[in-house]
Amino acid sequence: MIDHAPNMPDDFLSRLAAALTIAHHIPGRVRLKLDGAAERALASLADDARALHRALTGAEGIPPSR
């Protein structure tokens, strides 16, 4: 189960999870890959990407973006 901020609706998480796969992981790090169909429709995911950024910004254990 994914623990998420209360302002992140479940449908957002479902759409995002459906578009991502784990490309590689090591302890403390994960590299995600956006699937081809989602990549072609990236503009429609822009709002979801911004919501994810807002949700993760300032979260414990996640460094600030550069």
All heavy atoms as TSV, in Angstrom:
chain	resi	resn	atom	element	x	y	z
A	1	MET	N	N	0.840	-1.184	0.000
A	1	MET	CA	C	0.000	0.000	0.000
A	1	MET	C	C	0.880	1.242	0.000
A	1	MET	O	O	1.880	1.307	0.704
A	1	MET	CB	C	-0.910	-0.016	1.209
A	1	MET	CG	C	-1.748	1.225	1.320
A	1	MET	SD	S	-2.961	1.031	2.629
A	1	MET	CE	C	-3.989	2.385	2.210
A	2	ILE	N	N	0.500	2.211	-0.785
A	2	ILE	CA	C	1.243	3.464	-0.868
A	2	ILE	C	C	0.677	4.430	0.148
A	2	ILE	O	O	-0.521	4.693	0.163
A	2	ILE	CB	C	1.142	4.077	-2.276
A	2	ILE	CG1	C	1.725	3.126	-3.307
A	2	ILE	CG2	C	1.823	5.427	-2.322
A	2	ILE	CD1	C	1.519	3.582	-4.716
A	3	ASP	N	N	1.537	4.953	1.016
A	3	ASP	CA	C	1.135	5.969	1.972
A	3	ASP	C	C	1.348	7.308	1.286
A	3	ASP	O	O	2.443	7.621	0.841
A	3	ASP	CB	C	1.991	5.853	3.240
A	3	ASP	CG	C	1.546	6.816	4.312
A	3	ASP	OD1	O	0.371	7.226	4.307
A	3	ASP	OD2	O	2.379	7.156	5.171
A	4	HIS	N	N	0.306	8.092	1.168
A	4	HIS	CA	C	0.432	9.356	0.454
A	4	HIS	C	C	-0.241	10.481	1.202
A	4	HIS	O	O	-1.015	10.264	2.115
A	4	HIS	CB	C	-0.116	9.242	-0.970
A	4	HIS	CG	C	-1.551	8.817	-1.038
A	4	HIS	ND1	N	-2.591	9.681	-0.898
A	4	HIS	CD2	C	-2.106	7.607	-1.224
A	4	HIS	CE1	C	-3.731	9.043	-1.009
A	4	HIS	NE2	N	-3.456	7.772	-1.199
A	5	ALA	N	N	0.072	11.694	0.768
A	5	ALA	CA	C	-0.506	12.881	1.377
A	5	ALA	C	C	-2.010	12.894	1.150
A	5	ALA	O	O	-2.492	12.430	0.123
A	5	ALA	CB	C	0.139	14.124	0.775
A	6	PRO	N	N	-2.755	13.438	2.098
A	6	PRO	CA	C	-4.209	13.449	1.973
A	6	PRO	C	C	-4.711	14.212	0.749
A	6	PRO	O	O	-5.807	13.970	0.284
A	6	PRO	CB	C	-4.683	14.116	3.256
A	6	PRO	CG	C	-3.507	14.418	4.061
A	6	PRO	CD	C	-2.287	13.992	3.331
A	7	ASN	N	N	-3.908	15.115	0.200
A	7	ASN	CA	C	-4.347	15.900	-0.953
A	7	ASN	C	C	-4.066	15.200	-2.286
A	7	ASN	O	O	-4.260	15.785	-3.339
A	7	ASN	CB	C	-3.705	17.289	-0.933
A	7	ASN	CG	C	-2.194	17.240	-1.025
A	7	ASN	OD1	O	-1.593	16.199	-0.838
A	7	ASN	ND2	N	-1.580	18.369	-1.299
A	8	MET	N	N	-3.618	13.951	-2.249
A	8	MET	CA	C	-3.346	13.200	-3.476
A	8	MET	C	C	-4.463	12.191	-3.687
A	8	MET	O	O	-4.532	11.186	-2.988
A	8	MET	CB	C	-2.004	12.483	-3.390
A	8	MET	CG	C	-0.828	13.424	-3.404
A	8	MET	SD	S	0.741	12.552	-3.412
A	8	MET	CE	C	0.680	11.778	-5.003
A	9	PRO	N	N	-5.358	12.457	-4.640
A	9	PRO	CA	C	-6.469	11.524	-4.854
A	9	PRO	C	C	-5.987	10.176	-5.380
A	9	PRO	O	O	-4.977	10.073	-6.069
A	9	PRO	CB	C	-7.333	12.241	-5.892
A	9	PRO	CG	C	-6.471	13.288	-6.490
A	9	PRO	CD	C	-5.373	13.585	-5.517
A	10	ASP	N	N	-6.729	9.134	-5.036
A	10	ASP	CA	C	-6.371	7.779	-5.443
A	10	ASP	C	C	-6.340	7.621	-6.958
A	10	ASP	O	O	-5.531	6.865	-7.481
A	10	ASP	CB	C	-7.330	6.761	-4.834
A	10	ASP	CG	C	-7.117	6.608	-3.332
A	10	ASP	OD1	O	-6.007	6.933	-2.857
A	10	ASP	OD2	O	-8.045	6.166	-2.646
A	11	ASP	N	N	-7.235	8.316	-7.689
A	11	ASP	CA	C	-7.235	8.186	-9.148
A	11	ASP	C	C	-5.938	8.725	-9.738
A	11	ASP	O	O	-5.422	8.187	-10.714
A	11	ASP	CB	C	-8.450	8.854	-9.786
A	11	ASP	CG	C	-8.520	10.342	-9.546
A	11	ASP	OD1	O	-8.154	10.796	-8.447
A	11	ASP	OD2	O	-8.973	11.058	-10.475
A	12	PHE	N	N	-5.372	9.765	-9.128
A	12	PHE	CA	C	-4.078	10.288	-9.566
A	12	PHE	C	C	-3.004	9.214	-9.401
A	12	PHE	O	O	-2.233	8.944	-10.313
A	12	PHE	CB	C	-3.706	11.534	-8.773
A	12	PHE	CG	C	-2.237	11.853	-8.808
A	12	PHE	CD1	C	-1.656	12.367	-9.960
A	12	PHE	CD2	C	-1.437	11.617	-7.711
A	12	PHE	CE1	C	-0.304	12.649	-10.008
A	12	PHE	CE2	C	-0.087	11.899	-7.746
A	12	PHE	CZ	C	0.479	12.414	-8.896
A	13	LEU	N	N	-2.974	8.581	-8.240
A	13	LEU	CA	C	-1.973	7.549	-7.977
A	13	LEU	C	C	-2.146	6.359	-8.909
A	13	LEU	O	O	-1.171	5.789	-9.380
A	13	LEU	CB	C	-2.034	7.098	-6.518
A	13	LEU	CG	C	-1.572	8.133	-5.502
A	13	LEU	CD1	C	-1.803	7.614	-4.092
A	13	LEU	CD2	C	-0.125	8.492	-5.714
A	14	SER	N	N	-3.378	5.996	-9.197
A	14	SER	CA	C	-3.634	4.881	-10.111
A	14	SER	C	C	-3.142	5.194	-11.516
A	14	SER	O	O	-2.509	4.356	-12.166
A	14	SER	CB	C	-5.126	4.562	-10.152
A	14	SER	OG	O	-5.556	4.098	-8.909
A	15	ARG	N	N	-3.428	6.399	-12.020
A	15	ARG	CA	C	-2.962	6.784	-13.357
A	15	ARG	C	C	-1.443	6.829	-13.407
A	15	ARG	O	O	-0.832	6.345	-14.356
A	15	ARG	CB	C	-3.522	8.150	-13.751
A	15	ARG	CG	C	-4.982	8.141	-14.116
A	15	ARG	CD	C	-5.418	9.446	-14.766
A	15	ARG	NE	N	-4.930	10.654	-14.131
A	15	ARG	CZ	C	-5.522	11.298	-13.133
A	15	ARG	NH1	N	-6.644	10.829	-12.624
A	15	ARG	NH2	N	-5.015	12.410	-12.651
A	16	LEU	N	N	-0.848	7.381	-12.382
A	16	LEU	CA	C	0.607	7.480	-12.352
A	16	LEU	C	C	1.238	6.094	-12.268
A	16	LEU	O	O	2.170	5.782	-13.008
A	16	LEU	CB	C	1.047	8.345	-11.174
A	16	LEU	CG	C	2.522	8.686	-11.103
A	16	LEU	CD1	C	2.950	9.488	-12.332
A	16	LEU	CD2	C	2.829	9.445	-9.843
A	17	ALA	N	N	0.735	5.253	-11.401
A	17	ALA	CA	C	1.279	3.901	-11.243
A	17	ALA	C	C	1.154	3.100	-12.531
A	17	ALA	O	O	2.047	2.318	-12.874
A	17	ALA	CB	C	0.582	3.183	-10.098
A	18	ALA	N	N	0.084	3.292	-13.268
A	18	ALA	CA	C	-0.116	2.566	-14.520
A	18	ALA	C	C	0.890	2.997	-15.590
A	18	ALA	O	O	1.202	2.224	-16.490
A	18	ALA	CB	C	-1.537	2.783	-15.028
A	19	ALA	N	N	1.416	4.212	-15.476
A	19	ALA	CA	C	2.329	4.742	-16.490
A	19	ALA	C	C	3.801	4.490	-16.161
A	19	ALA	O	O	4.663	4.715	-16.998
A	19	ALA	CB	C	2.095	6.244	-16.663
A	20	LEU	N	N	4.102	4.039	-14.948
A	20	LEU	CA	C	5.486	3.888	-14.514
A	20	LEU	C	C	5.841	2.432	-14.237
A	20	LEU	O	O	5.006	1.658	-13.775
A	20	LEU	CB	C	5.729	4.686	-13.229
A	20	LEU	CG	C	5.609	6.192	-13.339
A	20	LEU	CD1	C	5.667	6.819	-11.946
A	20	LEU	CD2	C	6.690	6.769	-14.224
A	21	THR	N	N	7.096	2.089	-14.516
A	21	THR	CA	C	7.644	0.800	-14.108
A	21	THR	C	C	8.990	1.070	-13.450
A	21	THR	O	O	9.628	2.086	-13.709
A	21	THR	CB	C	7.847	-0.164	-15.300
A	21	THR	OG1	O	8.685	0.463	-16.254
A	21	THR	CG2	C	6.535	-0.545	-15.937
A	22	ILE	N	N	9.409	0.152	-12.618
A	22	ILE	CA	C	10.717	0.292	-11.983
A	22	ILE	C	C	11.767	-0.191	-12.980
A	22	ILE	O	O	11.763	-1.346	-13.388
A	22	ILE	CB	C	10.801	-0.501	-10.677
A	22	ILE	CG1	C	9.802	0.075	-9.669
A	22	ILE	CG2	C	12.228	-0.472	-10.118
A	22	ILE	CD1	C	9.695	-0.717	-8.386
A	23	ALA	N	N	12.661	0.713	-13.377
A	23	ALA	CA	C	13.719	0.371	-14.323
A	23	ALA	C	C	14.924	-0.222	-13.594
A	23	ALA	O	O	15.590	-1.116	-14.110
A	23	ALA	CB	C	14.138	1.606	-15.116
A	24	HIS	N	N	15.184	0.276	-12.384
A	24	HIS	CA	C	16.352	-0.166	-11.623
A	24	HIS	C	C	16.173	0.303	-10.192
A	24	HIS	O	O	15.594	1.350	-9.946
A	24	HIS	CB	C	17.611	0.465	-12.219
A	24	HIS	CG	C	18.854	0.119	-11.474
A	24	HIS	ND1	N	19.451	-1.110	-11.561
A	24	HIS	CD2	C	19.608	0.848	-10.621
A	24	HIS	CE1	C	20.537	-1.112	-10.788
A	24	HIS	NE2	N	20.656	0.066	-10.212
A	25	HIS	N	N	16.667	-0.484	-9.259
A	25	HIS	CA	C	16.631	-0.025	-7.870
A	25	HIS	C	C	17.797	-0.602	-7.090
A	25	HIS	O	O	18.287	-1.692	-7.372
A	25	HIS	CB	C	15.305	-0.386	-7.192
A	25	HIS	CG	C	15.087	-1.856	-7.055
A	25	HIS	ND1	N	15.480	-2.567	-5.958
A	25	HIS	CD2	C	14.513	-2.755	-7.883
A	25	HIS	CE1	C	15.159	-3.833	-6.105
A	25	HIS	NE2	N	14.579	-3.974	-7.279
A	26	ILE	N	N	18.256	0.188	-6.168
A	26	ILE	CA	C	19.239	-0.215	-5.175
A	26	ILE	C	C	18.732	0.368	-3.862
A	26	ILE	O	O	17.879	1.256	-3.870
A	26	ILE	CB	C	20.669	0.300	-5.513
A	26	ILE	CG1	C	20.697	1.821	-5.627
A	26	ILE	CG2	C	21.176	-0.333	-6.792
A	26	ILE	CD1	C	22.091	2.402	-5.786
A	27	PRO	N	N	19.218	-0.105	-2.731
A	27	PRO	CA	C	18.731	0.435	-1.460
A	27	PRO	C	C	18.848	1.963	-1.411
A	27	PRO	O	O	19.897	2.530	-1.687
A	27	PRO	CB	C	19.643	-0.224	-0.426
A	27	PRO	CG	C	20.023	-1.524	-1.061
A	27	PRO	CD	C	20.174	-1.200	-2.531
A	28	GLY	N	N	17.736	2.607	-1.154
A	28	GLY	CA	C	17.708	4.058	-1.039
A	28	GLY	C	C	17.475	4.802	-2.340
A	28	GLY	O	O	17.334	6.022	-2.340
A	29	ARG	N	N	17.428	4.088	-3.473
A	29	ARG	CA	C	17.229	4.748	-4.771
A	29	ARG	C	C	16.360	3.885	-5.672
A	29	ARG	O	O	16.409	2.671	-5.605
A	29	ARG	CB	C	18.551	4.992	-5.491
A	29	ARG	CG	C	19.422	5.994	-4.814
A	29	ARG	CD	C	20.706	6.179	-5.617
A	29	ARG	NE	N	21.504	7.177	-4.980
A	29	ARG	CZ	C	21.656	8.415	-5.430
A	29	ARG	NH1	N	21.067	8.771	-6.542
A	29	ARG	NH2	N	22.401	9.275	-4.791
A	30	VAL	N	N	15.606	4.561	-6.508
A	30	VAL	CA	C	14.809	3.846	-7.504
A	30	VAL	C	C	14.782	4.697	-8.770
A	30	VAL	O	O	14.706	5.919	-8.711
A	30	VAL	CB	C	13.376	3.549	-6.992
A	30	VAL	CG1	C	12.587	4.815	-6.742
A	30	VAL	CG2	C	12.637	2.655	-7.952
A	31	ARG	N	N	14.900	4.050	-9.912
A	31	ARG	CA	C	14.792	4.728	-11.203
A	31	ARG	C	C	13.513	4.237	-11.855
A	31	ARG	O	O	13.317	3.037	-12.026
A	31	ARG	CB	C	15.985	4.417	-12.097
A	31	ARG	CG	C	15.903	5.149	-13.440
A	31	ARG	CD	C	17.107	4.854	-14.288
A	31	ARG	NE	N	18.295	5.368	-13.609
A	31	ARG	CZ	C	19.520	4.898	-13.786
A	31	ARG	NH1	N	19.727	3.903	-14.625
A	31	ARG	NH2	N	20.534	5.402	-13.148
A	32	LEU	N	N	12.628	5.181	-12.184
A	32	LEU	CA	C	11.349	4.838	-12.792
A	32	LEU	C	C	11.393	5.133	-14.281
A	32	LEU	O	O	12.061	6.066	-14.722
A	32	LEU	CB	C	10.224	5.644	-12.140
A	32	LEU	CG	C	10.069	5.445	-10.634
A	32	LEU	CD1	C	9.046	6.407	-10.082
A	32	LEU	CD2	C	9.703	4.012	-10.315
A	33	LYS	N	N	10.659	4.347	-15.037
A	33	LYS	CA	C	10.584	4.540	-16.482
A	33	LYS	C	C	9.128	4.773	-16.860
A	33	LYS	O	O	8.237	4.039	-16.435
A	33	LYS	CB	C	11.116	3.305	-17.208
A	33	LYS	CG	C	11.122	3.466	-18.702
A	33	LYS	CD	C	11.738	2.256	-19.358
A	33	LYS	CE	C	11.727	2.468	-20.868
A	33	LYS	NZ	N	12.311	1.341	-21.564
A	34	LEU	N	N	8.904	5.802	-17.661
A	34	LEU	CA	C	7.580	6.122	-18.162
A	34	LEU	C	C	7.314	5.275	-19.387
A	34	LEU	O	O	8.138	5.232	-20.298
A	34	LEU	CB	C	7.540	7.614	-18.513
A	34	LEU	CG	C	6.217	8.242	-18.874
A	34	LEU	CD1	C	5.264	8.180	-17.688
A	34	LEU	CD2	C	6.444	9.691	-19.279
A	35	ASP	N	N	6.187	4.571	-19.422
A	35	ASP	CA	C	5.926	3.687	-20.560
A	35	ASP	C	C	5.710	4.475	-21.850
A	35	ASP	O	O	5.446	5.670	-21.830
A	35	ASP	CB	C	4.786	2.713	-20.281
A	35	ASP	CG	C	3.400	3.327	-20.315
A	35	ASP	OD1	O	3.210	4.385	-20.935
A	35	ASP	OD2	O	2.488	2.725	-19.744
A	36	GLY	N	N	5.882	3.805	-22.983
A	36	GLY	CA	C	5.837	4.451	-24.294
A	36	GLY	C	C	4.549	5.192	-24.570
A	36	GLY	O	O	4.552	6.307	-25.080
A	37	ALA	N	N	3.415	4.574	-24.249
A	37	ALA	CA	C	2.125	5.222	-24.496
A	37	ALA	C	C	1.999	6.497	-23.667
A	37	ALA	O	O	1.543	7.527	-24.152
A	37	ALA	CB	C	0.984	4.264	-24.192
A	38	ALA	N	N	2.425	6.422	-22.420
A	38	ALA	CA	C	2.351	7.601	-21.555
A	38	ALA	C	C	3.335	8.662	-22.019
A	38	ALA	O	O	3.044	9.855	-21.946
A	38	ALA	CB	C	2.619	7.209	-20.113
A	39	GLU	N	N	4.486	8.223	-22.507
A	39	GLU	CA	C	5.480	9.180	-22.991
A	39	GLU	C	C	4.916	9.982	-24.157
A	39	GLU	O	O	5.101	11.193	-24.233
A	39	GLU	CB	C	6.750	8.452	-23.410
A	39	GLU	CG	C	7.887	9.373	-23.748
A	39	GLU	CD	C	9.173	8.621	-24.007
A	39	GLU	OE1	O	9.215	7.384	-23.881
A	39	GLU	OE2	O	10.142	9.296	-24.348
A	40	ARG	N	N	4.202	9.310	-25.054
A	40	ARG	CA	C	3.612	10.015	-26.201
A	40	ARG	C	C	2.505	10.957	-25.756
A	40	ARG	O	O	2.208	11.927	-26.428
A	40	ARG	CB	C	3.086	9.002	-27.208
A	40	ARG	CG	C	4.196	8.286	-27.956
A	40	ARG	CD	C	3.685	7.382	-29.043
A	40	ARG	NE	N	2.865	6.267	-28.564
A	40	ARG	CZ	C	3.359	5.109	-28.113
A	40	ARG	NH1	N	4.664	4.925	-28.078
A	40	ARG	NH2	N	2.554	4.162	-27.704
A	41	ALA	N	N	1.894	10.661	-24.649
A	41	ALA	CA	C	0.811	11.503	-24.135
A	41	ALA	C	C	1.282	12.336	-22.949
A	41	ALA	O	O	0.511	12.667	-22.059
A	41	ALA	CB	C	-0.366	10.630	-23.741
A	42	LEU	N	N	2.558	12.668	-22.931
A	42	LEU	CA	C	3.169	13.358	-21.789
A	42	LEU	C	C	2.459	14.656	-21.429
A	42	LEU	O	O	2.322	14.985	-20.257
A	42	LEU	CB	C	4.647	13.636	-22.081
A	42	LEU	CG	C	5.502	14.093	-20.917
A	42	LEU	CD1	C	5.422	13.106	-19.767
A	42	LEU	CD2	C	6.928	14.273	-21.358
A	43	ALA	N	N	1.972	15.366	-22.397
A	43	ALA	CA	C	1.297	16.624	-22.118
A	43	ALA	C	C	0.090	16.401	-21.203
A	43	ALA	O	O	-0.166	17.207	-20.306
A	43	ALA	CB	C	0.868	17.295	-23.407
A	44	SER	N	N	-0.609	15.279	-21.398
A	44	SER	CA	C	-1.780	15.016	-20.561
A	44	SER	C	C	-1.382	14.619	-19.141
A	44	SER	O	O	-2.196	14.688	-18.224
A	44	SER	CB	C	-2.657	13.938	-21.177
A	44	SER	OG	O	-1.988	12.701	-21.170
A	45	LEU	N	N	-0.126	14.211	-18.947
A	45	LEU	CA	C	0.353	13.844	-17.607
A	45	LEU	C	C	1.018	15.015	-16.887
A	45	LEU	O	O	1.437	14.882	-15.745
A	45	LEU	CB	C	1.353	12.685	-17.708
A	45	LEU	CG	C	0.788	11.347	-18.159
A	45	LEU	CD1	C	1.910	10.331	-18.313
A	45	LEU	CD2	C	-0.247	10.847	-17.177
A	46	ALA	N	N	1.118	16.165	-17.564
A	46	ALA	CA	C	1.827	17.305	-16.977
A	46	ALA	C	C	1.235	17.721	-15.634
A	46	ALA	O	O	1.968	17.981	-14.678
A	46	ALA	CB	C	1.844	18.477	-17.951
A	47	ASP	N	N	-0.084	17.781	-15.541
A	47	ASP	CA	C	-0.711	18.156	-14.273
A	47	ASP	C	C	-0.396	17.143	-13.185
A	47	ASP	O	O	-0.137	17.502	-12.043
A	47	ASP	CB	C	-2.221	18.298	-14.432
A	47	ASP	CG	C	-2.609	19.530	-15.231
A	47	ASP	OD1	O	-1.803	20.488	-15.284
A	47	ASP	OD2	O	-3.724	19.530	-15.783
A	48	ASP	N	N	-0.413	15.851	-13.540
A	48	ASP	CA	C	-0.086	14.811	-12.569
A	48	ASP	C	C	1.364	14.930	-12.108
A	48	ASP	O	O	1.671	14.757	-10.930
A	48	ASP	CB	C	-0.323	13.417	-13.152
A	48	ASP	CG	C	-1.806	13.103	-13.327
A	48	ASP	OD1	O	-2.650	13.817	-12.742
A	48	ASP	OD2	O	-2.107	12.142	-14.039
A	49	ALA	N	N	2.263	15.237	-13.036
A	49	ALA	CA	C	3.676	15.387	-12.692
A	49	ALA	C	C	3.874	16.563	-11.743
A	49	ALA	O	O	4.640	16.467	-10.778
A	49	ALA	CB	C	4.509	15.573	-13.952
A	50	ARG	N	N	3.181	17.658	-12.005
A	50	ARG	CA	C	3.281	18.813	-11.094
A	50	ARG	C	C	2.728	18.469	-9.713
A	50	ARG	O	O	3.295	18.862	-8.691
A	50	ARG	CB	C	2.565	20.021	-11.696
A	50	ARG	CG	C	3.374	20.713	-12.781
A	50	ARG	CD	C	2.745	22.037	-13.199
A	50	ARG	NE	N	1.535	21.858	-13.976
A	50	ARG	CZ	C	1.503	21.661	-15.289
A	50	ARG	NH1	N	2.627	21.623	-15.979
A	50	ARG	NH2	N	0.360	21.521	-15.912
A	51	ALA	N	N	1.630	17.725	-9.671
A	51	ALA	CA	C	1.046	17.323	-8.383
A	51	ALA	C	C	2.010	16.428	-7.617
A	51	ALA	O	O	2.164	16.561	-6.399
A	51	ALA	CB	C	-0.286	16.618	-8.602
A	52	LEU	N	N	2.671	15.512	-8.325
A	52	LEU	CA	C	3.654	14.647	-7.683
A	52	LEU	C	C	4.816	15.469	-7.137
A	52	LEU	O	O	5.257	15.261	-6.007
A	52	LEU	CB	C	4.164	13.593	-8.667
A	52	LEU	CG	C	5.227	12.646	-8.124
A	52	LEU	CD1	C	4.672	11.826	-6.964
A	52	LEU	CD2	C	5.739	11.748	-9.224
A	53	HIS	N	N	5.293	16.421	-7.906
A	53	HIS	CA	C	6.382	17.282	-7.454
A	53	HIS	C	C	5.985	18.033	-6.195
A	53	HIS	O	O	6.749	18.093	-5.229
A	53	HIS	CB	C	6.778	18.258	-8.567
A	53	HIS	CG	C	7.924	19.133	-8.201
A	53	HIS	ND1	N	7.750	20.376	-7.625
A	53	HIS	CD2	C	9.257	18.942	-8.306
A	53	HIS	CE1	C	8.941	20.918	-7.406
A	53	HIS	NE2	N	9.864	20.069	-7.802
A	54	ARG	N	N	4.778	18.604	-6.184
A	54	ARG	CA	C	4.315	19.328	-4.996
A	54	ARG	C	C	4.224	18.387	-3.795
A	54	ARG	O	O	4.586	18.759	-2.685
A	54	ARG	CB	C	2.951	19.971	-5.261
A	54	ARG	CG	C	3.011	21.224	-6.098
A	54	ARG	CD	C	1.683	21.969	-6.089
A	54	ARG	NE	N	0.562	21.127	-6.504
A	54	ARG	CZ	C	0.157	20.957	-7.750
A	54	ARG	NH1	N	0.791	21.550	-8.739
A	54	ARG	NH2	N	-0.883	20.190	-8.016
A	55	ALA	N	N	3.741	17.174	-4.020
A	55	ALA	CA	C	3.574	16.228	-2.919
A	55	ALA	C	C	4.916	15.791	-2.346
A	55	ALA	O	O	5.046	15.571	-1.141
A	55	ALA	CB	C	2.786	15.011	-3.392
A	56	LEU	N	N	5.919	15.661	-3.214
A	56	LEU	CA	C	7.218	15.180	-2.758
A	56	LEU	C	C	8.128	16.280	-2.242
A	56	LEU	O	O	9.057	16.029	-1.484
A	56	LEU	CB	C	7.934	14.431	-3.891
A	56	LEU	CG	C	7.259	13.141	-4.339
A	56	LEU	CD1	C	8.020	12.532	-5.504
A	56	LEU	CD2	C	7.134	12.154	-3.198
A	57	THR	N	N	7.870	17.506	-2.648
A	57	THR	CA	C	8.706	18.624	-2.223
A	57	THR	C	C	8.624	18.758	-0.703
A	57	THR	O	O	7.548	18.884	-0.139
A	57	THR	CB	C	8.245	19.943	-2.895
A	57	THR	OG1	O	8.381	19.785	-4.296
A	57	THR	CG2	C	9.076	21.116	-2.423
A	58	GLY	N	N	9.756	18.682	-0.090
A	58	GLY	CA	C	9.818	18.822	1.355
A	58	GLY	C	C	9.534	17.551	2.121
A	58	GLY	O	O	9.584	17.553	3.347
A	59	ALA	N	N	9.246	16.455	1.429
A	59	ALA	CA	C	8.991	15.201	2.125
A	59	ALA	C	C	10.282	14.698	2.768
A	59	ALA	O	O	11.367	14.878	2.214
A	59	ALA	CB	C	8.423	14.156	1.161
A	60	GLU	N	N	10.156	14.088	3.911
A	60	GLU	CA	C	11.328	13.567	4.621
A	60	GLU	C	C	12.094	12.572	3.757
A	60	GLU	O	O	11.511	11.685	3.132
A	60	GLU	CB	C	10.877	12.878	5.895
A	60	GLU	CG	C	12.032	12.405	6.758
A	60	GLU	CD	C	11.549	11.759	8.045
A	60	GLU	OE1	O	10.432	12.036	8.470
A	60	GLU	OE2	O	12.326	10.972	8.596
A	61	GLY	N	N	13.393	12.764	3.654
A	61	GLY	CA	C	14.253	11.847	2.919
A	61	GLY	C	C	14.389	12.167	1.447
A	61	GLY	O	O	15.119	11.484	0.729
A	62	ILE	N	N	13.695	13.187	0.957
A	62	ILE	CA	C	13.802	13.550	-0.455
A	62	ILE	C	C	14.493	14.909	-0.539
A	62	ILE	O	O	13.982	15.910	-0.039
A	62	ILE	CB	C	12.416	13.613	-1.122
A	62	ILE	CG1	C	11.759	12.244	-1.053
A	62	ILE	CG2	C	12.525	14.121	-2.554
A	62	ILE	CD1	C	10.382	12.177	-1.614
A	63	PRO	N	N	15.677	14.934	-1.174
A	63	PRO	CA	C	16.408	16.194	-1.248
A	63	PRO	C	C	15.695	17.185	-2.178
A	63	PRO	O	O	14.946	16.777	-3.073
A	63	PRO	CB	C	17.762	15.794	-1.819
A	63	PRO	CG	C	17.507	14.517	-2.539
A	63	PRO	CD	C	16.367	13.851	-1.835
A	64	PRO	N	N	15.925	18.482	-1.977
A	64	PRO	CA	C	15.316	19.482	-2.859
A	64	PRO	C	C	15.803	19.312	-4.292
A	64	PRO	O	O	16.925	18.878	-4.534
A	64	PRO	CB	C	15.782	20.818	-2.283
A	64	PRO	CG	C	16.694	20.523	-1.154
A	64	PRO	CD	C	16.772	19.057	-0.962
A	65	SER	N	N	14.924	19.663	-5.235
A	65	SER	CA	C	15.335	19.566	-6.658
A	65	SER	C	C	16.355	20.646	-6.967
A	65	SER	O	O	16.413	21.678	-6.310
A	65	SER	CB	C	14.117	19.698	-7.555
A	65	SER	OG	O	13.456	20.907	-7.316
A	66	ARG	N	N	17.153	20.375	-7.974
A	66	ARG	CA	C	18.208	21.322	-8.334
A	66	ARG	C	C	17.790	22.201	-9.455
A	66	ARG	O	O	17.063	21.957	-10.284
A	66	ARG	CB	C	19.442	20.559	-8.778
A	66	ARG	CG	C	19.994	19.736	-7.667
A	66	ARG	CD	C	21.189	18.963	-8.143
A	66	ARG	NE	N	21.358	17.824	-7.268
A	66	ARG	CZ	C	22.402	17.067	-7.289
A	66	ARG	NH1	N	23.371	17.282	-8.107
A	66	ARG	NH2	N	22.502	16.044	-6.482
